[in-house]
Amino acid sequence: MSYRFSRRAALEIERTERWWRKNRPAAPDALVDEIAVAIDQVLSEPESGSPWGARQGKMVRRVLMPKTQRFLYYVFEDSTILVLSVRSAKRARGPRFTRRKP
């Protein structure tokens, strides 16, 4: 089994990691470390995340990363975990995954 990040997730992680390293100097690697743990969990048990919604007919699940208070949103497709988003658990609303019209 493998995993990959959507473009959106990669950009969110990059932006959040920059913020994290600047504002959390006591634990600069906490975000990256916790994402790695969450991915390992999901790779070993793809259905371990809580059901959150659907995207293109596939169940979107999410895993809480407790130290950084972020959710990792993902789908399982063709023996690959696709990470869709990494967002703050404090946000009132989760991400939208539908395409917007131009």
N, C-alpha and C positions, 0 to 999 in steps of 0.2 A: 504494500500500500504506500502511496505517496501523498504529498500535499503541494499546494501552490497558493499564491496570494493573488487575488484580483488586483487590478490596477488601483482601484479605489482603496482596498485594504492596505496596499503597499504605501500609497500616499499618506493615508491616515497614520500608519505606523511611523513613517519617517517624520511627519510633523509632530506627532506625540512624543517620539523619542527625543527630538531636539528640545522640546519643552521640558521633558522629564530631566534630561541631563543638566539643563540650565537651572531648574527650580528644585531639584531633589539631589543635591550634591552628595548627601550621605549614602544614597543608594542609586548611583547613576545607571547601573545595569538592571535594575529591578524590572523594568518593563520588558526588555528583551528576554530576560530570564523567565519571566512569568509567561510570556507568549510561547516560549519553547516548551515549558511544562504543560501548558494547555494543549498545544499541538500533539505532544506525546500522548496525552490522555485521550484525545480524540482519535488518533491513529490506532491506539490499542482498543478503543471502544467507541466506534463512530456514533452510536446512539446514546452516548453518555450525556450529551448536552440536552438542555431543556428545549422542547419544541417551541418555536417562536412564531412561525408563519410559513409562507410558501413563496417560492420564486421559480417561475417557469415550470410549475407543477412539481417541484421538489421541496421537501421539508427543509426549512431553515431552522437550524438549532443554534443555541448559544451556550457558552460556558462562562461563568463568572470567574474572573481572576481577582481573588480577594485582596491581595496586597496593593495592587494598583487601582482597584475599583473600576475595572474595565470589563466589558463583555467582548468575547471573541465570537462572531457570527460566522457560521459555515454551513455548507451543504456537502453531502456525500454523493459523488457521482462517478460511476465507472471505476471503482476502487481508488478514487482520488478524493482527498478532502480539499475543497475549494474554500479558502478563507475569504469571506465577502467583506467584512468590516471589523474594526476594533474601535469600540466607542465607550465613552464614559458611562458607567452604570448610573450615574447621577442625573443623566438627561431624562427629561420627562417622557420622551418618546424615542423609540428605536429608529434605526435607519430605514429608508425606503429603498427597495431594490428594483422597482419597475423603471423601465426606460422612459425618459421624458421626451415629448415630441419637440422637434427643433423649432 
